[in-house]
Amino acid sequence: MRWLIAALVFCLLNVPVRAEDCVASVYTMGDSSQPGTKTASGIPLNDNVVTAAHRSLPFGSTVKVTNKKNGNAVTVTITDRGPYVKGRCIDLSKAGARALGFAGLAPVNVVPVVSDQPSVNRYPGATSGQLVKDAAR
């Protein structure tokens, strides 16, 4: 029985991650002139840090978001919940949208980043996203 459970867990851990094609938006919470506005994870919102809101991904997880119009990509950390508008799957901070080269709305591809490294809190001290061009890296 233990062998069966171990095999099942192994299979579940090796399931490919699901990519999403959708529309991304830029978001802010509250008034940016009011310091201390917090996201659903409890982390203060900062327009200059590359973060995002997603409906179901765990807080602290990272995703690679690619702008389908220009090919720019950025890795962002999920710190909030949303968007709550049909057809949109991710709300990006202003810094994230800036890194992707859009303001407002953009068609994107969102892929969870899977790492063999232990989980690390990428938020503290972060000031920009890791801009990635889809060239061979």
Backbone as numpy.savetxt, mean C-alpha at the origin, in Angstrom:
# Nx Ny Nz CAx CAy CAz Cx Cy Cz
-1.93 -37.01 11.24 -2.76 -35.82 11.24 -1.88 -34.55 11.24
-0.82 -34.56 12.05 0.07 -33.40 12.09 0.70 -33.16 10.72
1.05 -34.26 10.04 1.66 -34.13 8.72 0.70 -33.47 7.75
-0.57 -33.84 7.84 -1.59 -33.25 6.97 -1.76 -31.76 7.23
-1.78 -31.39 8.49 -1.91 -29.97 8.85 -0.68 -29.20 8.37
0.49 -29.76 8.56 1.72 -29.11 8.11 1.71 -28.93 6.60
1.26 -29.94 5.87 1.20 -29.84 4.41 0.21 -28.77 3.98
-0.93 -28.70 4.66 -1.94 -27.69 4.35 -1.40 -26.29 4.59
-0.74 -26.08 5.72 -0.16 -24.77 6.03 0.90 -24.41 5.00
1.73 -25.35 4.62 2.76 -25.11 3.61 2.12 -24.67 2.29
1.07 -25.36 1.89 0.39 -25.01 0.64 -0.22 -23.62 0.71
-0.84 -23.28 1.83 -1.46 -21.97 1.98 -0.43 -20.85 1.97
0.76 -21.11 2.53 1.80 -20.10 2.53 2.40 -19.89 1.15
2.24 -20.84 0.26 2.81 -20.73 -1.07 1.78 -20.34 -2.13
0.60 -19.93 -1.69 -0.41 -19.46 -2.64 0.06 -18.12 -3.19
0.02 -17.93 -4.50 0.48 -16.66 -5.05 -0.37 -15.50 -4.55
0.29 -14.34 -4.39 -0.44 -13.16 -3.93 -1.32 -12.65 -5.06
-2.38 -12.00 -4.69 -3.37 -11.54 -5.66 -3.11 -10.08 -6.01
-2.97 -9.83 -7.29 -2.82 -8.46 -7.78 -4.20 -7.88 -8.06
-4.31 -6.57 -7.93 -5.57 -5.89 -8.21 -5.33 -4.81 -9.26
-6.21 -4.74 -10.23 -6.23 -3.63 -11.18 -7.44 -2.79 -10.84
-7.22 -1.52 -10.56 -8.32 -0.66 -10.14 -7.93 0.79 -10.31
-8.70 1.65 -9.70 -8.44 3.08 -9.71 -7.94 3.48 -8.32
-6.85 4.23 -8.30 -6.31 4.76 -7.05 -6.72 6.22 -6.91
-6.83 6.67 -5.68 -7.13 8.06 -5.42 -6.15 8.61 -4.39
-6.11 9.93 -4.30 -5.29 10.61 -3.31 -6.21 10.99 -2.16
-5.75 10.78 -0.94 -6.63 11.11 0.18 -5.91 11.86 1.28
-6.69 12.55 2.06 -6.24 13.17 3.30 -7.36 12.98 4.31
-7.01 13.04 5.54 -8.01 12.92 6.60 -8.01 14.20 7.41
-9.17 14.70 7.69 -9.26 15.89 8.52 -8.56 17.07 7.88
-8.19 18.02 8.68 -7.52 19.22 8.22 -6.03 19.06 8.47
-5.21 19.16 7.40 -3.78 18.96 7.56 -3.15 20.01 8.46
-3.86 21.11 8.71 -3.33 22.12 9.62 -3.52 21.70 11.08
-4.25 20.59 11.30 -4.46 20.08 12.65 -3.56 18.88 12.86
-2.40 19.07 13.48 -1.50 17.94 13.68 -2.13 16.89 14.59
-1.77 15.64 14.37 -2.27 14.57 15.23 -3.44 13.80 14.68
-3.96 14.14 13.50 -5.04 13.36 12.90 -4.52 11.94 12.69
-5.23 10.95 13.21 -4.73 9.58 13.15 -5.47 8.73 12.14
-4.75 7.77 11.57 -5.33 6.79 10.66 -5.97 5.68 11.49
-6.61 4.74 10.83 -7.26 3.63 11.53 -6.27 2.78 12.31
-5.02 2.76 11.90 -4.00 1.97 12.61 -3.46 2.71 13.82
-3.82 3.98 13.97 -3.33 4.77 15.08 -2.11 5.61 14.74
-1.56 5.44 13.55 -0.40 6.21 13.12 -0.89 7.56 12.62
-0.26 8.66 13.03 -0.68 9.98 12.55 -0.52 10.08 11.04
-1.51 10.71 10.39 -1.45 10.92 8.95 -0.38 11.96 8.65
0.44 11.67 7.64 1.48 12.59 7.22 1.50 12.56 5.69
1.14 13.67 5.06 1.07 13.73 3.61 2.44 13.54 2.94
3.52 13.70 3.71 4.86 13.59 3.15 5.45 12.20 3.29
4.70 11.27 3.85 5.14 9.88 4.00 4.31 9.01 3.06
4.97 8.08 2.42 4.29 7.23 1.43 3.54 6.11 2.16
2.23 6.32 2.34 1.36 5.34 2.99 0.09 5.22 2.16
-0.76 4.27 2.54 -2.00 4.06 1.79 -3.07 3.46 2.68
-4.30 3.56 2.18 -5.44 2.92 2.82 -5.92 1.81 1.90
-6.23 0.66 2.50 -6.76 -0.48 1.76 -7.84 -1.12 2.62
-8.85 -1.69 1.98 -9.99 -2.24 2.74 -9.63 -3.46 3.57
-8.73 -4.33 3.06 -8.56 -5.62 3.74 -7.13 -6.02 4.08
-6.14 -5.42 3.47 -4.76 -5.83 3.77 -4.39 -5.43 5.20
-3.58 -6.24 5.87 -3.20 -5.94 7.26 -2.40 -4.65 7.38
-2.58 -3.93 8.48 -1.78 -2.75 8.75 -0.32 -3.15 8.80
0.54 -2.31 8.23 1.97 -2.59 8.22 2.43 -3.38 7.02
1.50 -3.95 6.26 1.92 -4.69 5.07 2.30 -3.71 3.98
3.10 -4.18 3.04 3.53 -3.31 1.95 3.00 -3.82 0.62
2.74 -2.88 -0.27 2.28 -3.22 -1.61 3.04 -2.38 -2.62
3.23 -2.95 -3.80 3.82 -2.21 -4.91 2.66 -1.72 -5.76
2.58 -0.41 -5.94 1.52 0.21 -6.73 2.16 0.76 -8.00
1.63 0.36 -9.15 2.16 0.80 -10.43 1.10 1.61 -11.18
1.48 2.81 -11.59 0.61 3.66 -12.40 0.61 3.09 -13.81
-0.55 2.65 -14.29 -0.64 2.00 -15.60 -0.48 2.98 -16.76
-0.61 4.27 -16.49 -0.46 5.26 -17.56 1.00 5.59 -17.86
1.84 5.65 -16.81 3.23 6.08 -17.04 4.28 5.06 -16.60
3.87 3.96 -15.97 4.82 2.92 -15.57 5.53 3.17 -14.25
5.34 4.35 -13.63 5.97 4.60 -12.33 5.38 3.66 -11.29
6.24 3.23 -10.37 5.79 2.35 -9.29 6.39 2.81 -7.98
5.68 2.53 -6.90 6.15 2.90 -5.57 5.70 1.81 -4.60
6.52 1.57 -3.58 6.16 0.62 -2.53 5.62 1.43 -1.36
4.40 1.12 -0.93 3.76 1.87 0.15 3.39 0.94 1.30
3.24 1.52 2.47 2.83 0.78 3.67 1.36 1.06 3.95
0.61 0.02 4.25 -0.82 0.16 4.56 -0.98 0.60 6.01
-1.58 1.78 6.21 -1.77 2.30 7.57 -3.21 2.69 7.87
-4.09 2.54 6.87 -5.46 3.02 7.07 -6.45 2.12 6.33
-7.73 2.32 6.56 -8.79 1.59 5.87 -9.47 2.49 4.85
-9.94 1.89 3.77 -10.59 2.62 2.69 -10.02 2.09 1.40
-10.35 2.63 0.30 -11.34 3.67 0.05 -12.76 3.11 0.12
-13.69 3.98 0.27 -15.08 3.56 0.37 -15.89 4.04 -0.82
-15.24 4.08 -1.97 -15.89 4.46 -3.23 -15.77 3.28 -4.18
-16.87 2.89 -4.78 -16.89 1.73 -5.68 -15.88 1.90 -6.82
-15.15 0.83 -7.12 -14.19 0.84 -8.22 -12.78 1.23 -7.81
-12.63 1.73 -6.61 -11.30 2.10 -6.12 -10.83 1.06 -5.11
-9.56 0.71 -5.18 -9.06 -0.30 -4.24 -8.01 0.25 -3.30
-7.48 1.45 -3.58 -6.43 1.99 -2.71 -6.49 3.52 -2.71
-6.31 4.09 -1.53 -6.16 5.53 -1.36 -4.71 5.78 -0.99
-4.04 6.64 -1.73 -2.62 6.93 -1.49 -2.45 8.28 -0.82
-1.43 8.38 0.03 -1.08 9.69 0.58 -0.61 10.58 -0.57
-0.53 11.88 -0.31 -0.08 12.80 -1.35 1.32 12.43 -1.84
2.19 12.00 -0.94 3.55 11.61 -1.34 3.53 10.39 -2.26
2.64 9.45 -1.99 2.52 8.27 -2.84 2.03 8.62 -4.23
1.03 9.47 -4.29 0.50 9.90 -5.59 1.55 10.70 -6.36
2.28 11.54 -5.65 3.34 12.32 -6.29 4.41 11.40 -6.89
4.79 10.36 -6.15 5.79 9.41 -6.64 5.29 8.67 -7.89
3.97 8.45 -7.96 3.39 7.78 -9.12 3.09 8.75 -10.27
3.22 10.04 -10.01 3.02 11.02 -11.06 1.58 11.34 -11.38
0.71 11.37 -10.36 -0.68 11.75 -10.60 -1.24 12.54 -9.44
-2.31 13.24 -9.73 -3.08 13.93 -8.70 -4.54 13.62 -9.01
-5.30 13.26 -8.02 -6.71 12.90 -8.26 -6.90 11.41 -8.36
-7.12 10.91 -9.59 -7.36 9.49 -9.82 -6.41 8.96 -10.88
-6.08 7.65 -10.77 -5.22 7.02 -11.78 -5.48 5.52 -11.81
-5.41 4.91 -13.00 -5.51 3.45 -13.07 -4.21 2.84 -12.58
-4.31 1.87 -11.67 -3.11 1.28 -11.08 -3.22 -0.24 -11.01
-2.07 -0.84 -10.77 -1.97 -2.26 -10.45 -1.38 -2.32 -9.05
-2.00 -3.09 -8.15 -1.56 -3.20 -6.77 -1.17 -4.65 -6.50
0.08 -4.86 -6.07 0.58 -6.20 -5.79 1.18 -6.23 -4.39
0.68 -7.10 -3.50 1.29 -7.22 -2.18 2.76 -7.66 -2.31
3.61 -7.08 -1.48 5.02 -7.41 -1.48 5.24 -8.50 -0.44
5.78 -9.62 -0.90 6.06 -10.75 -0.01 7.56 -10.79 0.20
7.97 -10.87 1.44 9.39 -10.88 1.75 9.72 -12.05 2.66
10.91 -12.61 2.48 11.39 -13.66 3.37 11.98 -13.06 4.64
12.15 -11.74 4.64 12.72 -11.06 5.79 11.67 -10.91 6.87
12.12 -10.86 8.15 11.16 -10.64 9.23 10.48 -9.28 9.05
9.27 -9.19 9.56 8.51 -7.95 9.44 9.25 -6.81 10.12
9.34 -5.68 9.42 10.01 -4.50 9.94 9.06 -3.34 9.81
8.98 -2.51 10.82 8.13 -1.34 10.75 8.81 -0.33 9.84
8.29 -0.13 8.64 8.90 0.73 7.64 8.48 2.19 7.82
7.55 2.47 8.70 7.01 3.83 8.80 7.93 4.82 9.50
8.53 4.49 10.67 9.27 5.51 11.40 10.39 6.13 10.56
10.41 7.43 10.51 11.46 8.15 9.82 11.36 8.16 8.31
10.37 7.47 7.76 10.25 7.41 6.30 9.81 8.77 5.78
10.43 9.21 4.68 10.04 10.49 4.11 9.62 10.35 2.66
9.93 9.25 2.04 9.52 9.07 0.65 9.43 7.60 0.34
8.74 7.28 -0.73 8.61 5.89 -1.15 9.82 5.44 -1.93
9.91 4.20 -2.11 10.98 3.64 -2.91 10.49 3.62 -4.35
10.89 4.66 -5.10 10.43 4.78 -6.48 11.12 3.72 -7.31
10.32 2.96 -8.01 10.84 1.83 -8.77 10.37 1.96 -10.20
11.24 1.91 -11.12 10.85 1.82 -12.52 10.77 0.34 -12.84
9.89 -0.04 -13.71 9.71 -1.45 -14.01 10.83 -2.02 -14.87
11.89 -1.26 -15.04 13.05 -1.79 -15.75 13.63 -2.92 -14.92
14.48 -3.71 -15.50 15.04 -4.89 -14.81 15.74 -4.46 -13.53
15.19 -4.93 -12.42 15.79 -4.71 -11.10 15.79 -6.00 -10.38
